[in-house]
Amino acid sequence: MKKRIPAAAARAIDATSEELMHEFANHVQEFQAAHPGDHDPRKLYEAWSIQKLAALQYTVLQLGEAINRLATQNQKN
């Protein structure tokens, strides 16, 4: 059975989803204004989402390195 997402987490996820949708809509408007013409929304979304995923992956890797450094420091103390 799938666990329910706690209400506070569900609200945070919903808020983040709304923020990302708004950010993407702004990105599309800015891109289309800067590059007039017929643009495939799917390609715009794919490029935008790849950038978001890359930033997320970079952040996770940086956090992992920081956690490892802290764990190593704690082991020495």
C-alpha positions as CSV (number, residue, x, y, z in Angstrom):
1,M,0.0,0.0,0.0
2,K,1.3,3.4,-0.9
3,K,2.0,5.8,2.0
4,R,0.1,9.1,2.0
5,I,2.2,12.2,1.7
6,P,1.9,14.3,4.9
7,A,-0.3,17.3,4.5
8,A,2.5,19.8,5.0
9,A,4.7,18.0,2.4
10,A,1.8,17.9,-0.1
11,R,1.2,21.6,0.3
12,A,4.9,22.3,-0.3
13,I,4.9,20.0,-3.3
14,D,1.8,21.7,-4.7
15,A,3.3,25.2,-4.1
16,T,6.6,24.2,-5.8
17,S,4.7,22.7,-8.8
18,E,2.8,26.0,-9.2
19,E,6.0,28.0,-8.9
20,L,7.7,25.8,-11.6
21,M,4.7,26.1,-14.0
22,H,4.7,29.8,-13.6
23,E,8.5,30.0,-14.1
24,F,8.2,27.9,-17.3
25,A,5.4,30.0,-18.6
26,N,7.6,33.1,-18.1
27,H,10.5,31.3,-19.7
28,V,8.4,30.5,-22.8
29,Q,7.2,34.1,-23.1
30,E,10.7,35.5,-22.8
31,F,12.2,33.0,-25.2
32,Q,9.5,33.6,-27.8
33,A,9.9,37.4,-27.4
34,A,13.6,37.1,-27.9
35,H,13.3,34.6,-30.8
36,P,10.2,35.4,-32.8
37,G,8.7,32.6,-34.8
38,D,6.9,29.3,-34.4
39,H,8.5,27.3,-31.6
40,D,7.6,23.8,-30.5
41,P,6.4,24.0,-26.9
42,R,7.6,20.5,-26.3
43,K,11.2,21.3,-27.3
44,L,11.1,24.4,-25.1
45,Y,9.9,22.4,-22.2
46,E,12.4,19.6,-22.7
47,A,15.3,22.1,-22.8
48,W,14.0,24.0,-19.8
49,S,13.4,20.8,-17.8
50,I,16.9,19.4,-18.6
51,Q,18.4,22.6,-17.2
52,K,16.3,22.2,-14.1
53,L,17.3,18.6,-13.7
54,A,21.0,19.4,-14.2
55,A,20.8,22.1,-11.6
56,L,19.1,19.6,-9.2
57,Q,21.6,16.9,-9.8
58,Y,24.5,19.4,-9.3
59,T,22.9,20.5,-6.0
60,V,22.4,16.9,-4.8
61,L,26.1,16.1,-5.7
62,Q,27.3,19.2,-3.8
63,L,25.1,18.3,-0.8
64,G,26.5,14.8,-0.9
65,E,30.1,16.1,-0.9
66,A,29.3,18.4,2.0
67,I,27.7,15.6,4.0
68,N,30.8,13.4,3.4
69,R,33.1,16.2,4.5
70,L,31.1,16.7,7.7
71,A,31.0,13.0,8.4
72,T,34.8,12.7,7.9
73,Q,35.3,15.7,10.2
74,N,33.1,14.1,12.9
75,Q,34.9,10.8,12.7
76,K,38.2,12.6,13.3
77,N,36.8,14.4,16.4
